[in-house]
Amino acid sequence: MNHVPLEEYNKAWIFRHRDLPIPEEDMVQIKPLTESRAEQIWAEHISRGCFHPEHFAEDDWAADEKCWGVKEFWQSAWDSSSPEMPLPLIEVLGEWDENITVYFCYQSNHIIETKWGVFRRHWKNFLFFDNGPVLLGRKRKQVAQFFDNGTFRIGERP
């Protein structure tokens, strides 16, 4: 089993927040990974040595500034009443098919698997925890990382 049932996920409140409701057809697509599966995804796609985005080492691709391009703010879009993602995210990642599997990686043992369309519609819920999570698309090079100062950066994995 690769997933933890959402009702057993200790941070599920972010998907049940009364101000940011998620319809049931999207809720069933939000799948927290088991700790072992999360650690496997993290090691394969992010880092073998660090466990949290705030601690990337020199040899982690995510620590290499050459991997990152666009830097923008997400906080004003999050604070607005519009559900739309910040435009730079849509421009870079918007070409992804709605059904592409994405991983929102908070840390090595805390990753949510969902579909790009679900993430795109409910990105605000995912960002209740914003201390460096990385968004990866399965078989995609483009990535995004979000920070608690209200900024994000977009880049490409090697």
GROMACS elastic network, one bead per residue, 0.5 to 0.9 nm:
[ bonds ]
;  ai    aj funct       b0    kb
    1     4     6  0.80459   500
    1    33     6  0.89705   500
    1    34     6  0.76979   500
    1    37     6  0.87294   500
    2    32     6  0.85477   500
    2    33     6  0.56925   500
    2    34     6  0.54809   500
    2    35     6  0.86321   500
    2    36     6  0.80185   500
    2    37     6  0.57697   500
    2    38     6  0.84435   500
    3     6     6  0.85675   500
    3    31     6  0.59946   500
    3    32     6  0.55690   500
    3    34     6  0.50852   500
    3    35     6  0.88148   500
    3    37     6  0.79317   500
    3   112     6  0.89080   500
    3   113     6  0.85590   500
    4     7     6  0.83046   500
    4     8     6  0.65985   500
    4     9     6  0.64719   500
    4    31     6  0.68678   500
    4    32     6  0.54665   500
    4    33     6  0.57786   500
    4    34     6  0.55529   500
    4    35     6  0.88640   500
    5     8     6  0.53559   500
    5     9     6  0.64932   500
    5    31     6  0.70915   500
    5    32     6  0.72113   500
    5    33     6  0.89140   500
    6    10     6  0.84420   500
    6    11     6  0.88461   500
    6    12     6  0.63106   500
    6    27     6  0.83743   500
    6    28     6  0.81766   500
    6    30     6  0.74083   500
    6    31     6  0.64913   500
    6    32     6  0.66419   500
    7    10     6  0.80990   500
    7    12     6  0.68659   500
    8    11     6  0.87852   500
    8    12     6  0.78117   500
    9    12     6  0.53555   500
    9    13     6  0.87997   500
    9    32     6  0.69446   500
   10    13     6  0.78639   500
   11    14     6  0.63357   500
   11    15     6  0.83010   500
   12    15     6  0.55325   500
   12    16     6  0.66951   500
   12    17     6  0.89767   500
   13    17     6  0.59033   500
   14    17     6  0.55364   500
   14    20     6  0.85668   500
   14   125     6  0.54514   500
   14   126     6  0.69007   500
   14   127     6  0.85589   500
   14   128     6  0.65138   500
   14   129     6  0.87009   500
   15    18     6  0.88844   500
   15    20     6  0.76430   500
   15    21     6  0.72355   500
   15    22     6  0.66747   500
   15    27     6  0.76229   500
   15    30     6  0.86379   500
   15   122     6  0.85509   500
   15   125     6  0.58038   500
   15   126     6  0.76285   500
   16    19     6  0.86389   500
   16    20     6  0.73755   500
   16    21     6  0.61930   500
   16    22     6  0.70146   500
   16   125     6  0.85557   500
   17    20     6  0.54072   500
   17    21     6  0.61173   500
   17    22     6  0.84831   500
   17   125     6  0.77632   500
   18    21     6  0.56370   500
   20   122     6  0.78834   500
   20   124     6  0.76971   500
   20   125     6  0.67816   500
   21   122     6  0.86747   500
   21   125     6  0.88020   500
   22    25     6  0.83222   500
   22    26     6  0.64747   500
   22    27     6  0.62896   500
   22   121     6  0.88803   500
   22   122     6  0.71966   500
   22   125     6  0.88324   500
   23    26     6  0.55478   500
   23    27     6  0.62335   500
   24    28     6  0.62982   500
   24    29     6  0.88273   500
   25    28     6  0.57907   500
   25    29     6  0.72001   500
   26    29     6  0.52238   500
   26    30     6  0.68989   500
   26   114     6  0.89881   500
   26   118     6  0.60428   500
   26   122     6  0.89105   500
   27    30     6  0.53368   500
   27    31     6  0.84112   500
   27   118     6  0.84816   500
   28    31     6  0.73324   500
   29   113     6  0.79407   500
   29   114     6  0.54492   500
   29   115     6  0.68257   500
   29   118     6  0.72353   500
   30   112     6  0.67926   500
   30   113     6  0.62061   500
   30   115     6  0.79194   500
   30   118     6  0.78139   500
   30   119     6  0.86310   500
   31   111     6  0.86893   500
   31   112     6  0.55982   500
   31   113     6  0.50586   500
   31   114     6  0.60963   500
   32    38     6  0.85809   500
   32   110     6  0.75384   500
   32   111     6  0.60578   500
   32   113     6  0.60477   500
   32   114     6  0.85525   500
   33    36     6  0.79546   500
   33    37     6  0.59336   500
   33    38     6  0.55016   500
   33   109     6  0.81970   500
   33   110     6  0.71100   500
   33   111     6  0.57464   500
   33   112     6  0.58659   500
   33   113     6  0.67011   500
   34    37     6  0.52686   500
   34    38     6  0.60074   500
   34    39     6  0.85290   500
   34   109     6  0.76790   500
   34   110     6  0.80377   500
   34   111     6  0.82950   500
   35    38     6  0.50978   500
   35    39     6  0.61257   500
   35    40     6  0.86416   500
   35   108     6  0.80745   500
   35   110     6  0.67196   500
   35   111     6  0.82952   500
   36    39     6  0.51594   500
   36    40     6  0.62834   500
   36    41     6  0.88349   500
   36   109     6  0.71364   500
   37    40     6  0.50280   500
   37    41     6  0.62992   500
   37    42     6  0.85711   500
   37   109     6  0.80305   500
   37   111     6  0.87238   500
   38    41     6  0.52003   500
   38    42     6  0.60564   500
   38    43     6  0.85461   500
   38   105     6  0.81852   500
   38   107     6  0.84512   500
   38   108     6  0.61007   500
   38   109     6  0.50562   500
   38   110     6  0.61400   500
   38   111     6  0.55245   500
   38   112     6  0.82761   500
   39    42     6  0.50166   500
   39    43     6  0.60298   500
   39    44     6  0.85108   500
   39    51     6  0.86317   500
   39   107     6  0.85753   500
   39   108     6  0.50097   500
   39   109     6  0.52408   500
   39   110     6  0.80683   500
   39   111     6  0.85294   500
   40    43     6  0.52214   500
   40    44     6  0.61268   500
   40    45     6  0.85546   500
   40   108     6  0.82575   500
   40   109     6  0.88469   500
   41    44     6  0.51720   500
   41    45     6  0.59464   500
   41    46     6  0.76916   500
   41   103     6  0.85676   500
   41   105     6  0.88510   500
   41   108     6  0.80506   500
   41   111     6  0.84236   500
   42    45     6  0.54031   500
   42    46     6  0.50344   500
   42    47     6  0.60322   500
   42    48     6  0.73947   500
   42    51     6  0.82283   500
   42   105     6  0.74893   500
   42   107     6  0.76921   500
   42   108     6  0.53086   500
   42   109     6  0.78955   500
   42   111     6  0.83224   500
   43    46     6  0.57752   500
   43    49     6  0.79079   500
   43    50     6  0.88814   500
   43   108     6  0.76481   500
   44    47     6  0.70056   500
   44    48     6  0.73594   500
   45    48     6  0.86726   500
   45   136     6  0.82880   500
   45   157     6  0.84631   500
   46    50     6  0.88420   500
   46    60     6  0.72103   500
   46    61     6  0.73323   500
   46    62     6  0.70978   500
   46   105     6  0.89107   500
   46   108     6  0.86779   500
   46   134     6  0.85479   500
   46   157     6  0.87842   500
   47    50     6  0.59036   500
   47    51     6  0.75375   500
   47    56     6  0.76517   500
   47    57     6  0.85807   500
   47    59     6  0.86555   500
   47    60     6  0.57920   500
   47    61     6  0.77931   500
   47    62     6  0.82265   500
   47   108     6  0.84237   500
   48    51     6  0.80773   500
   48    60     6  0.80633   500
   49    56     6  0.80612   500
   49    57     6  0.74853   500
   49    59     6  0.88004   500
   49    60     6  0.79609   500
   50    53     6  0.76439   500
   50    54     6  0.88742   500
   50    55     6  0.60833   500
   50    56     6  0.58164   500
   50    57     6  0.68784   500
   50    60     6  0.83360   500
   50   108     6  0.79157   500
   51    54     6  0.86651   500
   51    55     6  0.72085   500
   51    56     6  0.80727   500
   51   107     6  0.58750   500
   51   109     6  0.77896   500
   52    55     6  0.55779   500
   52    56     6  0.71201   500
   52   106     6  0.73614   500
   52   108     6  0.62203   500
   52   109     6  0.89784   500
   52   132     6  0.80760   500
   52   133     6  0.85553   500
   53    56     6  0.57099   500
   53    62     6  0.84138   500
   53   105     6  0.88271   500
   53   106     6  0.74951   500
   53   107     6  0.64028   500
   53   108     6  0.86559   500
   53   131     6  0.76049   500
   53   132     6  0.52826   500
   53   133     6  0.65615   500
   53   134     6  0.78030   500
   53   145     6  0.89966   500
   54   131     6  0.73941   500
   54   132     6  0.64051   500
   55    63     6  0.89830   500
   56    59     6  0.80891   500
   56    60     6  0.60283   500
   56    61     6  0.85389   500
   56    62     6  0.68765   500
   56    63     6  0.57184   500
   57    60     6  0.53807   500
   57    61     6  0.86475   500
   57    62     6  0.85141   500
   57    63     6  0.63851   500
   58    61     6  0.78703   500
   58    62     6  0.87240   500
   58    63     6  0.59045   500
   58    64     6  0.71343   500
   59    62     6  0.86095   500
   59    63     6  0.73191   500
   59    64     6  0.79515   500
   60    63     6  0.54732   500
   60    64     6  0.70669   500
   61    64     6  0.53207   500
   61    65     6  0.85491   500
   61    66     6  0.89110   500
   61    67     6  0.70094   500
   61   157     6  0.68716   500
   61   158     6  0.71229   500
   62    65     6  0.75476   500
   62    67     6  0.69140   500
   62    68     6  0.80572   500
   62   157     6  0.76608   500
   63    66     6  0.88087   500
   63    67     6  0.81830   500
   64    67     6  0.57235   500
   64    68     6  0.75455   500
   65    68     6  0.53757   500
   65    69     6  0.79997   500
   66    69     6  0.74746   500
   66   155     6  0.84872   500
   67   154     6  0.85813   500
   67   155     6  0.53970   500
   67   156     6  0.54550   500
   67   157     6  0.63549   500
   67   158     6  0.74130   500
   68    71     6  0.80774   500
   68   143     6  0.87207   500
   68   144     6  0.87411   500
   68   153     6  0.65794   500
   68   154     6  0.57684   500
   68   156     6  0.65330   500
   68   157     6  0.86592   500
   69   153     6  0.68189   500
   69   154     6  0.57935   500
   69   155     6  0.52869   500
   69   156     6  0.82957   500
   70    88     6  0.76339   500
   70   152     6  0.82165   500
   70   153     6  0.54734   500
   70   154     6  0.51660   500
   70   155     6  0.69698   500
   71    88     6  0.87302   500
   71   151     6  0.70242   500
   71   152     6  0.57617   500
   71   154     6  0.65468   500
   72    86     6  0.84377   500
   72    88     6  0.74926   500
   72   150     6  0.85340   500
   72   151     6  0.54632   500
   72   152     6  0.54861   500
   72   153     6  0.63333   500
   72   154     6  0.86047   500
   73    76     6  0.70814   500
   73    77     6  0.80983   500
   73    86     6  0.77113   500
   73   149     6  0.85648   500
   73   150     6  0.55490   500
   73   152     6  0.59759   500
   73   153     6  0.86044   500
   74    77     6  0.54365   500
   74    78     6  0.61892   500
   74    79     6  0.87348   500
   74    85     6  0.78109   500
   74    86     6  0.59740   500
   74   146     6  0.81320   500
   74   150     6  0.54312   500
   74   151     6  0.54924   500
   74   152     6  0.64953   500
   75    79     6  0.60688   500
   75    80     6  0.86069   500
   75    86     6  0.89804   500
   75   148     6  0.89253   500
   75   149     6  0.80439   500
   75   151     6  0.69406   500
   76    79     6  0.50502   500
   76    80     6  0.61711   500
   76    86     6  0.85915   500
   76   150     6  0.79402   500
   77    80     6  0.51815   500
   77    81     6  0.81147   500
   77    82     6  0.72752   500
   77    83     6  0.79769   500
   77    84     6  0.72116   500
   77    85     6  0.65657   500
   77    86     6  0.59152   500
   77   124     6  0.89048   500
   78    81     6  0.79080   500
   78    82     6  0.80951   500
   78    83     6  0.78707   500
   78    84     6  0.85490   500
   78    85     6  0.78397   500
   78    86     6  0.84435   500
   78   123     6  0.85784   500
   78   124     6  0.59683   500
   78   127     6  0.85453   500
   78   150     6  0.89360   500
   79    82     6  0.84964   500
   79   124     6  0.89727   500
   80    83     6  0.77886   500
   81    84     6  0.89288   500
   82    85     6  0.84605   500
   83   120     6  0.88116   500
   83   121     6  0.67662   500
   83   122     6  0.74673   500
   83   123     6  0.83000   500
   83   124     6  0.78217   500
   84    87     6  0.80805   500
   84    90     6  0.87401   500
   84   120     6  0.78859   500
   84   121     6  0.74058   500
   84   123     6  0.87242   500
   85    88     6  0.83820   500
   85    89     6  0.66406   500
   85    90     6  0.65641   500
   85   120     6  0.68842   500
   85   121     6  0.81031   500
   85   123     6  0.72109   500
   85   124     6  0.83710   500
   86    89     6  0.56408   500
   86    90     6  0.66633   500
   86    91     6  0.89442   500
   87    90     6  0.50492   500
   87    91     6  0.60599   500
   87    92     6  0.86795   500
   88    92     6  0.61960   500
   88    93     6  0.83124   500
   88   154     6  0.84283   500
   89    92     6  0.53557   500
   89    93     6  0.56303   500
   89    94     6  0.69192   500
   89   144     6  0.79517   500
   89   152     6  0.89969   500
   89   153     6  0.89310   500
   89   154     6  0.75175   500
   90    93     6  0.53438   500
   90    95     6  0.78025   500
   90   120     6  0.86217   500
   91    94     6  0.54328   500
   91    95     6  0.74797   500
   92    95     6  0.69870   500
   92    96     6  0.87398   500
   92   142     6  0.77760   500
   92   154     6  0.78580   500
   93    96     6  0.57215   500
   93   142     6  0.71621   500
   93   143     6  0.82032   500
   93   144     6  0.87499   500
   93   154     6  0.89771   500
   94    97     6  0.79356   500
   94    98     6  0.88648   500
   94   120     6  0.87039   500
   95    98     6  0.88020   500
   96    99     6  0.82402   500
   96   100     6  0.67886   500
   96   116     6  0.72226   500
   96   117     6  0.88304   500
   96   137     6  0.83356   500
   96   140     6  0.86724   500
   97   100     6  0.55297   500
   97   115     6  0.89998   500
   97   116     6  0.70949   500
   97   117     6  0.77025   500
   98   101     6  0.85978   500
   98   115     6  0.65793   500
   98   116     6  0.50888   500
   98   118     6  0.77703   500
   98   120     6  0.85456   500
   99   102     6  0.89236   500
   99   114     6  0.88478   500
   99   115     6  0.52890   500
   99   116     6  0.59985   500
   99   117     6  0.64245   500
   99   118     6  0.86377   500
  100   114     6  0.84191   500
  100   115     6  0.54760   500
  100   116     6  0.55172   500
  100   117     6  0.79499   500
  100   137     6  0.67981   500
  100   138     6  0.67320   500
  100   139     6  0.88478   500
  101   113     6  0.69074   500
  101   114     6  0.57605   500
  101   116     6  0.61843   500
  101   136     6  0.86511   500
  101   137     6  0.60479   500
  101   138     6  0.55385   500
  101   139     6  0.88864   500
  102   112     6  0.82271   500
  102   113     6  0.57951   500
  102   114     6  0.55025   500
  102   115     6  0.55541   500
  102   116     6  0.57978   500
  102   119     6  0.79863   500
  102   135     6  0.69457   500
  102   136     6  0.55200   500
  102   138     6  0.58084   500
  103   111     6  0.64336   500
  103   112     6  0.56055   500
  103   114     6  0.65354   500
  103   115     6  0.83893   500
  103   116     6  0.89802   500
  103   134     6  0.80011   500
  103   135     6  0.58112   500
  103   136     6  0.52037   500
  103   137     6  0.63951   500
  103   138     6  0.76421   500
  104   110     6  0.86755   500
  104   111     6  0.55803   500
  104   112     6  0.51472   500
  104   113     6  0.65029   500
  104   114     6  0.80860   500
  104   119     6  0.87100   500
  104   126     6  0.78748   500
  104   133     6  0.66415   500
  104   134     6  0.58688   500
  104   136     6  0.65286   500
  104   137     6  0.88709   500
  105   108     6  0.72266   500
  105   109     6  0.85318   500
  105   110     6  0.64250   500
  105   112     6  0.65642   500
  105   113     6  0.86824   500
  105   132     6  0.87347   500
  105   133     6  0.52244   500
  105   134     6  0.50599   500
  105   135     6  0.62258   500
  105   136     6  0.77383   500
  106   109     6  0.80091   500
  106   110     6  0.55080   500
  106   111     6  0.57835   500
  106   112     6  0.81681   500
  106   129     6  0.76451   500
  106   130     6  0.80154   500
  106   131     6  0.77119   500
  106   132     6  0.69376   500
  106   134     6  0.66787   500
  106   135     6  0.88799   500
  107   110     6  0.51578   500
  107   111     6  0.67662   500
  107   132     6  0.84966   500
  107   133     6  0.69491   500
  107   134     6  0.85743   500
  108   111     6  0.72446   500
  112   126     6  0.88739   500
  114   117     6  0.84337   500
  114   118     6  0.66126   500
  114   119     6  0.67796   500
  115   118     6  0.53082   500
  115   119     6  0.63134   500
  115   120     6  0.85708   500
  115   137     6  0.88810   500
  116   119     6  0.50711   500
  116   120     6  0.59154   500
  116   121     6  0.85482   500
  116   137     6  0.77305   500
  117   120     6  0.50399   500
  117   121     6  0.61740   500
  117   122     6  0.85911   500
  118   121     6  0.52446   500
  118   122     6  0.60988   500
  118   123     6  0.79785   500
  119   122     6  0.51758   500
  119   123     6  0.50789   500
  119   124     6  0.86824   500
  119   125     6  0.88114   500
  119   126     6  0.77281   500
  120   123     6  0.54377   500
  120   124     6  0.88455   500
  121   124     6  0.83250   500
  122   125     6  0.56579   500
  122   126     6  0.70492   500
  123   126     6  0.52229   500
  123   127     6  0.64539   500
  124   127     6  0.51891   500
  124   128     6  0.69670   500
  125   128     6  0.58020   500
  125   129     6  0.86370   500
  126   129     6  0.67622   500
  126   130     6  0.81671   500
  127   130     6  0.51634   500
  127   131     6  0.88766   500
  127   133     6  0.84577   500
  127   146     6  0.79398   500
  127   148     6  0.89967   500
  129   132     6  0.84650   500
  129   133     6  0.78481   500
  129   148     6  0.80192   500
  130   133     6  0.62104   500
  130   146     6  0.59341   500
  130   147     6  0.53261   500
  130   149     6  0.85009   500
  130   150     6  0.82413   500
  131   146     6  0.69227   500
  131   147     6  0.50835   500
  131   148     6  0.50233   500
  131   149     6  0.85290   500
  132   145     6  0.59757   500
  132   146     6  0.50725   500
  132   148     6  0.71270   500
  132   152     6  0.86811   500
  133   144     6  0.83448   500
  133   145     6  0.56107   500
  133   146     6  0.56279   500
  133   147     6  0.73766   500
  134   143     6  0.69353   500
  134   144     6  0.56877   500
  134   146     6  0.66949   500
  135   142     6  0.87831   500
  135   143     6  0.55984   500
  135   144     6  0.51271   500
  135   145     6  0.62213   500
  135   146     6  0.84048   500
  136   139     6  0.86992   500
  136   140     6  0.72595   500
  136   141     6  0.79480   500
  136   142     6  0.71707   500
  136   143     6  0.52218   500
  136   144     6  0.71363   500
  137   140     6  0.50697   500
  137   141     6  0.74803   500
  137   142     6  0.72863   500
  137   143     6  0.72001   500
  138   141     6  0.85103   500
  140   143     6  0.79176   500
  140   156     6  0.85930   500
  140   157     6  0.84694   500
  141   155     6  0.81284   500
  141   156     6  0.50419   500
  141   157     6  0.50975   500
  141   158     6  0.71987   500
  142   154     6  0.71636   500
  142   155     6  0.56554   500
  142   157     6  0.64221   500
  143   153     6  0.83468   500
  143   154     6  0.57140   500
  143   155     6  0.53570   500
  143   156     6  0.56523   500
  143   157     6  0.68129   500
  144   152     6  0.68078   500
  144   153     6  0.55889   500
  144   155     6  0.63510   500
  144   156     6  0.84312   500
  145   151     6  0.85811   500
  145   152     6  0.54071   500
  145   153     6  0.53898   500
  145   154     6  0.65864   500
  145   155     6  0.85491   500
  146   149     6  0.86695   500
  146   150     6  0.74515   500
  146   151     6  0.60961   500
  146   153     6  0.67272   500
  147   150     6  0.58056   500
  147   151     6  0.54087   500
  147   152     6  0.58995   500
  147   153     6  0.86105   500
  148   151     6  0.71498   500
  148   152     6  0.89986   500
  149   152     6  0.88207   500
